[in-house]
Amino acid sequence: SANGTVALANGVSLNFETKSSYSFQIIAADSADHSKTATANATLNVKNVNEAPTLNLSVGTLASATLTSPLAGGRATITIDESTAAHPLQTGDVIATLTASDQDQAADMLHYLKSNSLTDVVFDSTGAFSYDSATGQIKVANASKISFETRRTIPLSFAVTDDPIAGDSASKALTTAVAITLALSDLNESPIITSASSLTIAENNRAGTR
């Protein structure tokens, strides 16, 4: 540079996680005699800036589970068959796997939460599903509540928060949240006789007597 300015080249971006520092030489030449120069070594340190956690969603081992709307903009939709007598869902069936990663810290240091609670990770007001933050699995917790006739969709909410950059007082914790809609597919179910009674009829009645 003619004025000694160090500038970022076009098309280049800095990423602390990829490269935390750059070393280069600065050479100054005498304007009257370019053979006369001075050289200095310089190091440019890249400051680590906290970046929000990333969530990744995939369908689980349940045969009917389909990712009908992939995770985008903090929302996703998974379609599964309802639980019926002929095709019951089982406690522990894996509907999906939702995992978190972070560029600035290990995944096991992230904080999984539901709203302001640190105990329930997935918010499911029906109690139909549970979440295991160690494996990332969303599982069936109560199959009797997964009925198309009762509700056609079950909403789940999930959030993960990281820690600020250590030693940086200006750094703040960041949270990434996702809303997952579990859409239930209606399955044909056998009729149910809801009432029955014992009747008495006199003998010797003709056919068709009611």
Stockholm file with secondary structure:
# STOCKHOLM 1.0

chainA/1-210         SANGTVALANGVSLNFETKSSYSFQIIAADSADHSKTATANATLNVKNVNEAPTLNLSVGTLASATLTSPLAGGRATITIDESTAAHPLQTGDVIATLTASDQDQAADMLHYLKSNSLTDVVFDSTGAFSYDSATGQIKVANASKISFETRRTIPLSFAVTDDPIAGDSASKALTTAVAITLALSDLNESPIITSASSLTIAENNRAGTR
#=GR chainA/1-210 SS CTTCCCCCCTTCCCCTTTCSEEEEEEEEECSSCTTCEEEEEEEEECCCCCCCCEEEEEECSCTTCEEEEEEETTEEEEEEECCCSSSCCCTTCEEEEEEEECSSSCGGGSEEEBTTBSSCSSBCTTCCEEEETTTTEEEESCGGGCCTTTCSEEEEEEEEECCCCTTCTTCCCCEEEEEEEEEEECCCCCCCCCCCCCCCCCTTCCTTCC
#=GC SS_cons         CTTCCCCCCTTCCCCTTTCSEEEEEEEEECSSCTTCEEEEEEEEECCCCCCCCEEEEEECSCTTCEEEEEEETTEEEEEEECCCSSSCCCTTCEEEEEEEECSSSCGGGSEEEBTTBSSCSSBCTTCCEEEETTTTEEEESCGGGCCTTTCSEEEEEEEEECCCCTTCTTCCCCEEEEEEEEEEECCCCCCCCCCCCCCCCCTTCCTTCC
//
